[in-house]
Amino acid sequence: MGDLLTLVEARLRSAFGAPDARAAVTFLGVDRIEVLRYRDGDLLRYATLGMSARPMNEPLATVADPVRGPRAELLLSVRAGVAETDKVLRPLAVLGASPQVEGVVVGPGNSLDVGEPLWPGAPFSAVLVAEGGGLVEDLTLDALDPVRFLPLLPMTHTEAAWKRVQGAAALQERWLSHGTDLRDPLRGAVALD
């Protein structure tokens, strides 16, 4: 799968340029997950690399298909210089490993929670997985499902609870209607009255 990850990294390079930092995390029994950091003006963009090495399979599947199934990498964009967001590397790697560790299929509308702040002082431990294709185009592969690059939108505890009741689309609409800056690493919860 080294060739696949080379293609994935090339797609990220074509969208963001060369990464200015990278870190790797290895979990017992799981493929290595790297997190790459890109500077884009006043934004930092973090991307997983390695999640797409294996297809995601439904948790109730009796046999995991080693070839067919959805593939994805995760993207997080935050404003630079506001918080210690580089501490997000391990939580992002944990989220990138979740399909192998927990047998989940990560897709748009999903909530993912690491159970602790994404970085020191962050009001978020959870993220909403958004629709891909905007920042980085899907990577089409011969005989394999395409690799999707899925943006992560940090959610406060209150927003995550509201999303569970109202749904992902309703939360995104609430953010949009209130002009919420989802790239602000220290923002508060949107009004949910």
C-alpha contacts under 8 A as a table, 3 or more apart, distances in Angstrom:
res1	aa1	res2	aa2	distance
1	M	4	L	5.14
1	M	5	L	6.50
1	M	53	A	5.83
2	G	5	L	5.22
2	G	6	T	6.20
2	G	53	A	7.97
3	D	6	T	5.03
3	D	7	L	6.39
4	L	7	L	5.17
4	L	8	V	6.26
4	L	53	A	6.84
5	L	8	V	4.82
5	L	9	E	6.04
5	L	49	L	6.98
5	L	50	G	6.56
5	L	52	S	7.54
5	L	53	A	6.65
6	T	9	E	5.20
6	T	10	A	6.15
7	L	10	A	4.99
7	L	11	R	6.23
8	V	11	R	5.14
8	V	12	L	6.39
8	V	49	L	7.45
8	V	139	L	7.15
8	V	147	V	7.73
9	E	12	L	5.02
9	E	13	R	6.14
9	E	49	L	7.15
10	A	13	R	4.96
10	A	14	S	6.17
11	R	14	S	5.12
11	R	15	A	6.46
11	R	136	V	7.44
11	R	137	E	7.93
11	R	139	L	7.19
12	L	15	A	5.17
12	L	16	F	6.00
12	L	17	G	7.33
12	L	136	V	6.92
13	R	16	F	5.20
13	R	17	G	4.37
13	R	18	A	5.49
13	R	19	P	7.47
14	S	17	G	5.85
15	A	135	L	7.27
15	A	136	V	5.98
16	F	19	P	7.70
16	F	38	Y	6.49
16	F	39	R	7.95
16	F	40	D	7.30
17	G	38	Y	7.42
18	A	38	Y	7.01
19	P	22	R	7.09
19	P	36	L	6.02
19	P	37	R	5.39
19	P	38	Y	4.70
19	P	39	R	7.53
20	D	36	L	7.75
20	D	37	R	5.94
20	D	38	Y	5.70
20	D	39	R	7.02
21	A	36	L	5.96
21	A	37	R	5.15
21	A	38	Y	7.25
22	R	34	E	6.79
22	R	35	V	5.59
22	R	36	L	4.39
22	R	37	R	6.04
23	A	34	E	5.53
23	A	35	V	5.43
23	A	36	L	6.69
23	A	89	L	7.14
24	A	32	R	6.69
24	A	33	I	5.72
24	A	34	E	4.12
24	A	35	V	6.32
24	A	93	A	7.94
25	V	32	R	5.89
25	V	33	I	5.45
25	V	34	E	6.19
25	V	90	R	6.95
25	V	93	A	6.41
26	T	30	V	6.84
26	T	31	D	6.66
26	T	32	R	4.57
26	T	33	I	6.35
27	F	30	V	5.34
27	F	31	D	7.27
27	F	32	R	7.02
30	V	97	A	7.14
30	V	100	Q	6.57
30	V	101	V	7.10
31	D	50	G	7.24
31	D	97	A	7.85
32	R	50	G	6.46
33	I	48	T	6.73
33	I	49	L	5.85
33	I	50	G	4.79
33	I	51	M	6.47
33	I	93	A	5.73
33	I	96	G	6.77
33	I	97	A	6.87
34	E	48	T	5.67
34	E	49	L	4.95
34	E	50	G	6.28
34	E	93	A	6.74
35	V	46	Y	6.48
35	V	47	A	5.48
35	V	48	T	4.48
35	V	49	L	6.00
35	V	89	L	6.06
35	V	92	L	7.20
35	V	93	A	6.59
36	L	46	Y	5.55
36	L	47	A	5.20
36	L	48	T	6.35
36	L	49	L	7.24
37	R	44	L	6.72
37	R	45	R	5.67
37	R	46	Y	4.57
37	R	47	A	6.59
38	Y	44	L	5.75
38	Y	45	R	5.03
38	Y	46	Y	6.37
39	R	42	D	7.38
39	R	43	L	6.03
39	R	44	L	4.87
39	R	45	R	6.40
40	D	43	L	5.04
40	D	44	L	6.11
40	D	45	R	7.21
41	G	44	L	7.98
42	D	79	R	5.86
42	D	80	A	5.48
43	L	77	S	6.55
43	L	78	V	5.60
43	L	79	R	4.52
43	L	80	A	5.23
44	L	77	S	5.70
44	L	78	V	5.43
44	L	79	R	6.05
44	L	80	A	5.61
45	R	75	L	6.89
45	R	76	L	5.64
45	R	77	S	4.43
45	R	78	V	6.59
46	Y	75	L	5.62
46	Y	76	L	5.09
46	Y	77	S	6.40
47	A	73	E	6.97
47	A	74	L	5.59
47	A	75	L	4.55
47	A	76	L	6.54
48	T	51	M	6.79
48	T	73	E	5.51
48	T	74	L	5.37
48	T	75	L	6.78
48	T	92	L	7.01
48	T	93	A	6.75
48	T	96	G	6.43
49	L	52	S	7.28
49	L	73	E	6.40
50	G	53	A	5.31
50	G	73	E	7.46
50	G	96	G	7.59
51	M	54	R	6.81
51	M	71	R	7.43
51	M	72	A	6.34
51	M	73	E	5.66
51	M	96	G	5.22
51	M	97	A	6.28
51	M	99	P	7.86
52	S	55	P	6.43
52	S	71	R	4.75
52	S	72	A	5.01
52	S	73	E	5.95
52	S	147	V	6.50
53	A	71	R	7.62
54	R	66	P	6.79
54	R	67	V	7.33
54	R	71	R	6.94
55	P	65	D	7.55
55	P	66	P	6.63
55	P	67	V	6.40
55	P	68	R	6.21
55	P	69	G	4.78
55	P	70	P	5.38
55	P	71	R	5.03
56	M	69	G	5.62
56	M	70	P	5.46
56	M	71	R	6.14
56	M	99	P	5.89
56	M	100	Q	7.53
56	M	103	G	7.36
56	M	104	V	7.01
56	M	105	V	5.35
56	M	106	V	7.70
57	N	61	A	6.92
57	N	64	A	5.92
57	N	65	D	6.94
57	N	69	G	6.16
57	N	70	P	7.58
57	N	99	P	7.74
57	N	103	G	6.70
57	N	104	V	7.07
57	N	105	V	6.20
58	E	61	A	5.38
58	E	64	A	7.95
58	E	103	G	6.79
58	E	104	V	6.48
58	E	105	V	6.16
59	P	102	E	7.99
59	P	103	G	4.99
59	P	104	V	5.97
59	P	105	V	7.76
61	A	64	A	6.33
65	D	68	R	5.81
65	D	69	G	7.15
67	V	144	L	6.77
68	R	144	L	6.03
68	R	145	D	6.41
69	G	144	L	7.72
69	G	145	D	6.10
70	P	105	V	7.72
70	P	145	D	5.73
70	P	146	P	7.08
70	P	147	V	7.24
71	R	145	D	6.64
71	R	146	P	6.45
71	R	147	V	4.77
71	R	148	R	6.31
72	A	106	V	7.71
72	A	147	V	4.93
72	A	148	R	4.53
72	A	149	F	5.69
72	A	150	L	6.82
73	E	96	G	7.12
73	E	147	V	7.16
73	E	148	R	6.34
73	E	149	F	4.95
73	E	150	L	6.22
74	L	92	L	7.94
74	L	96	G	6.90
74	L	149	F	5.75
74	L	150	L	4.96
74	L	151	P	5.92
74	L	152	L	6.70
75	L	149	F	6.64
75	L	150	L	5.85
75	L	151	P	4.54
75	L	152	L	5.84
76	L	151	P	5.83
76	L	152	L	5.22
76	L	153	L	7.14
77	S	151	P	7.91
77	S	152	L	7.87
77	S	183	R	5.97
78	V	85	T	7.77
78	V	182	L	7.75
78	V	183	R	4.26
78	V	184	D	6.02
78	V	185	P	5.97
79	R	82	V	6.55
79	R	183	R	5.64
79	R	184	D	5.76
79	R	185	P	6.60
80	A	83	A	7.38
80	A	85	T	7.82
81	G	84	E	7.60
82	V	184	D	7.92
82	V	185	P	6.84
82	V	186	L	7.58
83	A	119	W	7.83
83	A	120	P	7.57
83	A	121	G	7.66
83	A	122	A	8.00
83	A	185	P	6.44
83	A	186	L	7.25
84	E	87	K	6.06
84	E	119	W	6.22
84	E	120	P	6.30
85	T	88	V	5.54
85	T	118	L	7.84
85	T	119	W	5.52
85	T	120	P	7.70
85	T	185	P	7.49
86	D	89	L	6.09
86	D	119	W	7.40
87	K	90	R	6.93
87	K	118	L	7.32
87	K	119	W	5.05
87	K	120	P	7.21
88	V	91	P	5.35
88	V	92	L	5.97
88	V	118	L	5.32
88	V	119	W	5.25
89	L	92	L	5.26
89	L	93	A	6.20
90	R	93	A	5.00
90	R	94	V	6.16
91	P	94	V	4.97
91	P	95	L	6.30
91	P	114	V	6.38
91	P	118	L	6.12
92	L	95	L	5.05
92	L	96	G	6.09
93	A	96	G	4.87
93	A	97	A	6.11
94	V	97	A	5.13
94	V	98	S	6.23
94	V	114	V	7.41
95	L	98	S	5.12
95	L	112	L	7.14
95	L	113	D	8.00
95	L	114	V	7.28
96	G	99	P	7.18
97	A	100	Q	5.58
97	A	101	V	6.05
98	S	101	V	4.92
98	S	102	E	5.24
98	S	103	G	6.83
98	S	104	V	6.55
99	P	102	E	5.58
99	P	103	G	4.66
99	P	104	V	4.60
99	P	105	V	5.95
99	P	106	V	7.04
100	Q	103	G	5.43
100	Q	104	V	7.56
106	V	110	N	6.50
106	V	129	V	7.72
107	G	110	N	5.83
107	G	129	V	6.40
107	G	130	A	7.75
107	G	131	E	7.83
107	G	150	L	7.57
108	P	128	L	7.81
108	P	129	V	4.89
108	P	130	A	4.78
108	P	131	E	5.04
108	P	132	G	7.63
108	P	150	L	7.35
109	G	128	L	6.38
109	G	129	V	5.45
109	G	130	A	6.14
109	G	131	E	7.75
109	G	167	G	7.97
109	G	168	A	5.35
109	G	169	A	7.64
110	N	128	L	5.94
110	N	129	V	5.35
110	N	168	A	7.78
111	S	126	A	6.77
111	S	127	V	5.72
111	S	128	L	4.73
111	S	129	V	6.28
111	S	160	A	7.57
112	L	126	A	5.46
112	L	127	V	5.41
112	L	128	L	6.61
112	L	129	V	7.63
113	D	125	S	5.67
113	D	126	A	4.04
113	D	127	V	6.45
114	V	117	P	7.68
114	V	118	L	7.51
114	V	125	S	5.70
114	V	126	A	6.34
115	G	125	S	5.68
115	G	126	A	7.48
116	E	124	F	7.88
116	E	125	S	5.11
117	P	120	P	6.44
117	P	121	G	6.99
117	P	122	A	5.33
117	P	123	P	6.53
117	P	124	F	5.46
117	P	125	S	4.50
118	L	122	A	6.05
118	L	124	F	6.07
118	L	125	S	5.31
118	L	126	A	7.79
119	W	122	A	5.38
121	G	186	L	7.58
122	A	125	S	7.62
122	A	185	P	6.66
122	A	186	L	5.93
123	P	155	M	7.99
123	P	156	T	5.66
123	P	157	H	7.73
123	P	186	L	6.55
123	P	187	R	7.52
123	P	188	G	7.15
124	F	127	V	7.55
124	F	154	P	5.94
124	F	155	M	5.45
124	F	156	T	4.62
124	F	157	H	6.70
125	S	154	P	7.55
125	S	155	M	7.20
125	S	156	T	7.01
125	S	157	H	7.36
126	A	154	P	5.99
126	A	155	M	5.40
126	A	156	T	6.90
126	A	157	H	7.36
126	A	160	A	6.98
127	V	152	L	5.72
127	V	153	L	5.16
127	V	154	P	4.23
127	V	155	M	5.19
127	V	160	A	7.98
128	L	152	L	5.64
128	L	153	L	4.99
128	L	154	P	6.32
128	L	155	M	6.64
128	L	168	A	7.53
129	V	150	L	6.45
129	V	151	P	6.03
129	V	152	L	4.82
129	V	153	L	6.40
130	A	150	L	6.05
130	A	151	P	5.26
130	A	152	L	6.00
130	A	153	L	6.90
131	E	134	G	7.90
131	E	150	L	6.10
131	E	151	P	6.88
132	G	135	L	7.41
132	G	136	V	7.41
132	G	137	E	7.54
132	G	138	D	7.51
132	G	148	R	6.20
132	G	149	F	5.39
132	G	150	L	4.51
132	G	151	P	6.31
133	G	136	V	5.48
133	G	137	E	4.58
133	G	138	D	5.91
133	G	148	R	7.25
133	G	149	F	6.70
133	G	150	L	7.61
134	G	137	E	6.65
135	L	149	F	7.92
135	L	151	P	8.00
136	V	149	F	6.08
137	E	148	R	7.43
137	E	149	F	7.11
138	D	146	P	6.31
138	D	147	V	5.61
138	D	148	R	4.72
138	D	149	F	6.30
139	L	146	P	5.33
139	L	147	V	4.97
139	L	148	R	6.60
140	T	145	D	7.24
140	T	146	P	4.49
140	T	147	V	6.66
141	L	144	L	5.40
141	L	145	D	6.49
141	L	146	P	5.51
141	L	147	V	7.73
153	L	182	L	6.55
154	P	182	L	7.10
155	M	158	T	7.84
155	M	159	E	5.58
155	M	160	A	5.77
155	M	189	A	7.72
156	T	159	E	5.11
156	T	160	A	6.14
156	T	188	G	7.35
156	T	189	A	5.88
157	H	160	A	5.13
157	H	161	A	6.22
158	T	161	A	5.20
158	T	162	W	6.16
158	T	189	A	6.87
159	E	162	W	4.99
159	E	163	K	5.96
159	E	171	L	7.39
159	E	189	A	6.47
159	E	190	V	7.42
159	E	192	L	7.82
160	A	163	K	5.05
160	A	164	R	6.36
161	A	164	R	5.23
161	A	165	V	6.80
162	W	165	V	5.32
162	W	166	Q	5.92
162	W	167	G	7.66
162	W	171	L	7.51
162	W	192	L	7.66
163	K	166	Q	5.07
163	K	167	G	4.69
163	K	168	A	5.55
163	K	170	A	7.33
163	K	171	L	5.84
164	R	167	G	5.75
164	R	168	A	7.78
166	Q	170	A	5.98
166	Q	171	L	7.23
167	G	170	A	5.52
167	G	171	L	6.56
168	A	171	L	5.22
168	A	172	Q	6.20
169	A	172	Q	5.13
169	A	173	E	6.09
170	A	173	E	5.06
170	A	174	R	6.15
171	L	174	R	4.98
171	L	175	W	6.25
172	Q	175	W	5.09
172	Q	176	L	6.16
173	E	176	L	5.01
173	E	177	S	6.01
174	R	177	S	5.21
174	R	178	H	6.20
174	R	190	V	7.41
174	R	191	A	7.99
174	R	192	L	7.66
175	W	178	H	5.35
175	W	179	G	6.07
175	W	180	T	5.03
175	W	190	V	6.51
176	L	179	G	5.12
176	L	180	T	6.31
177	S	180	T	7.88
178	H	190	V	7.22
178	H	191	A	7.90
180	T	190	V	6.90
181	D	184	D	5.63
181	D	187	R	7.49
182	L	185	P	7.76
182	L	187	R	7.71
184	D	187	R	5.41
